Amino acid sequence: MTLVDKPMSTMLSELGTIQTIHQQVLEINREKRQECLARVEQIIAGYGNYNPAPVVQAVENIFDHATPKDLKTAFVFDRFASPSGLVCRLWDAGEGFDFRDIHESGDFGEGFKVFEQPGYEVSFEGKGNIINIFYRRTA
């Protein structure tokens, strides 16, 4: 993975002609955490042979950092697919975080390390509550 300073518009331009666009609002319910994570894995699997780990980790982070402990909330999960790859965008209403400082300092948890695996690009936008994950199709 490469943590990139690349807006969603650039990722979509690199993706090329988009054949499918899906947008969902998924509810976060702490009692159904595993069910939600499994659903996200199924969604990614439906697009081909892409590693679901970064998207699942992004949802884990929403559970852990953006969701009130005793409430339900939701996040938006957009997917843009083309023959060249897949771009996923997740965003929530959490307060976000300073992703630049955390990445530069190396002071991040185990979950953030998932974003450093090879096979995709990750960028954050807004106040750190928007994550874009760009999978390039490999032959």
C-alpha positions as CSV (number, residue, x, y, z in Angstrom):
1,M,0.0,0.0,0.0
2,T,0.9,3.5,-0.5
3,L,-0.6,6.1,1.7
4,V,-1.2,8.8,-0.9
5,D,-2.2,12.4,-0.9
6,K,-4.7,11.9,-3.7
7,P,-8.3,13.1,-3.8
8,M,-11.1,10.9,-4.8
9,S,-11.4,12.7,-8.1
10,T,-7.9,11.7,-9.1
11,M,-8.5,8.1,-8.2
12,L,-11.6,8.0,-10.3
13,S,-9.8,9.6,-13.2
14,E,-7.1,6.9,-12.9
15,L,-9.8,4.2,-12.7
16,G,-11.0,5.1,-16.2
17,T,-14.4,4.4,-17.6
18,I,-16.6,3.5,-14.6
19,Q,-19.0,0.6,-15.3
20,T,-20.7,0.3,-12.0
21,I,-21.4,2.7,-9.1
22,H,-22.9,1.5,-5.8
23,Q,-23.7,3.6,-2.8
24,Q,-25.0,2.2,0.5
25,V,-25.7,3.5,3.9
26,L,-24.8,0.7,6.3
27,E,-25.9,0.8,9.9
28,I,-23.4,0.4,12.7
29,N,-24.9,-1.6,15.5
30,R,-22.4,-2.7,18.2
31,E,-24.4,-5.8,18.8
32,K,-24.1,-6.9,15.2
33,R,-20.5,-5.9,14.6
34,Q,-19.3,-9.3,13.2
35,E,-22.4,-9.4,10.9
36,C,-21.6,-6.0,9.5
37,L,-17.9,-6.9,9.0
38,A,-18.9,-10.1,7.2
39,R,-21.3,-8.1,5.0
40,V,-18.5,-5.8,4.0
41,E,-16.2,-8.7,3.1
42,Q,-19.0,-10.2,0.9
43,I,-19.5,-6.9,-0.9
44,I,-15.8,-6.6,-1.7
45,A,-15.7,-10.3,-2.8
46,G,-18.5,-9.5,-5.3
47,Y,-16.1,-7.3,-7.3
48,G,-13.4,-10.0,-7.8
49,N,-10.1,-10.9,-6.2
50,Y,-9.5,-7.9,-4.0
51,N,-8.2,-8.1,-0.5
52,P,-11.0,-7.0,1.8
53,A,-8.7,-6.2,4.7
54,P,-8.3,-2.4,4.3
55,V,-12.1,-1.9,3.9
56,V,-12.8,-4.2,6.8
57,Q,-10.2,-2.3,8.9
58,A,-11.8,1.0,7.9
59,V,-15.2,-0.3,9.2
60,E,-13.5,-1.5,12.4
61,N,-12.1,2.0,12.9
62,I,-15.6,3.4,12.5
63,F,-16.8,1.0,15.2
64,D,-13.9,1.8,17.5
65,H,-13.5,5.6,17.0
66,A,-16.6,7.1,15.4
67,T,-19.5,5.3,16.9
68,P,-20.9,6.4,20.3
69,K,-20.5,3.4,22.7
70,D,-24.2,2.9,23.3
71,L,-25.8,4.1,20.1
72,K,-26.4,3.0,16.5
73,T,-25.0,5.1,13.7
74,A,-24.3,4.6,10.0
75,F,-21.6,5.2,7.4
76,V,-21.7,5.7,3.7
77,F,-20.0,3.0,1.6
78,D,-19.5,4.0,-2.1
79,R,-17.9,1.7,-4.7
80,F,-16.8,2.6,-8.2
81,A,-15.7,-0.3,-10.5
82,S,-14.2,-0.5,-13.9
83,P,-12.1,-3.0,-15.8
84,S,-9.0,-1.2,-14.3
85,G,-10.0,-1.7,-10.7
86,L,-12.1,-0.7,-7.8
87,V,-12.3,2.5,-5.7
88,C,-14.1,2.3,-2.3
89,R,-15.0,5.3,-0.2
90,L,-16.2,5.1,3.3
91,W,-17.2,8.1,5.4
92,D,-18.9,8.6,8.7
93,A,-20.0,11.5,10.9
94,G,-17.3,11.0,13.5
95,E,-14.9,13.8,14.5
96,G,-12.1,12.3,12.4
97,F,-8.4,12.5,13.2
98,D,-5.2,14.1,12.0
99,F,-4.1,11.3,9.7
100,R,-1.0,13.2,8.4
101,D,0.5,13.7,11.9
102,I,-0.3,10.1,12.9
103,H,1.2,8.6,9.8
104,E,4.3,10.8,9.9
105,S,5.0,10.2,13.6
106,G,4.4,6.4,13.2
107,D,2.3,6.6,16.4
108,F,-0.6,4.5,15.3
109,G,-2.2,1.3,16.3
110,E,-2.1,-2.2,14.8
111,G,-5.2,-1.5,12.7
112,F,-3.5,1.3,10.8
113,K,-0.8,-1.1,9.7
114,V,-3.3,-2.9,7.5
115,F,-3.3,0.2,5.3
116,E,0.4,-0.3,4.6
117,Q,0.0,-3.7,3.0
118,P,0.7,-4.0,-0.8
119,G,-2.0,-4.1,-3.4
120,Y,-3.9,-0.8,-3.0
121,E,-3.6,2.9,-2.4
122,V,-5.2,4.6,0.6
123,S,-6.0,8.3,1.1
124,F,-7.9,10.2,3.7
125,E,-9.9,13.3,3.1
126,G,-11.9,15.8,5.0
127,K,-11.2,15.8,8.7
128,G,-10.0,12.2,8.6
129,N,-13.4,10.8,8.5
130,I,-13.3,9.9,4.8
131,I,-11.1,7.1,3.5
132,N,-10.6,6.2,-0.1
133,I,-9.1,2.8,-1.1
134,F,-8.0,2.2,-4.7
135,Y,-7.5,-1.3,-5.9
136,R,-5.8,-1.7,-9.3
137,R,-6.7,-4.8,-11.2
138,T,-3.7,-7.0,-11.8
139,A,-3.4,-9.4,-14.6
